[in-house]
Amino acid sequence: MKIRIRNSKTKRARKTGYRTRQKTAGGRKVNRRQRARHGSF
């Protein structure tokens, strides 16, 4: 089921959120880097 997104804040979160980044190798690398810098999210 596709969720219809209206407000752009949610839209942006959908595209650039933690979970989305976890889905690709590059994104996991980013998350790892963030965690190293700031501790866990």
Secondary structure, DSSP 8 states (H G I E B T S, - for coil): ------SHHHHHHHHHSHHHHHTSHHHHHHHHHHHHHH---
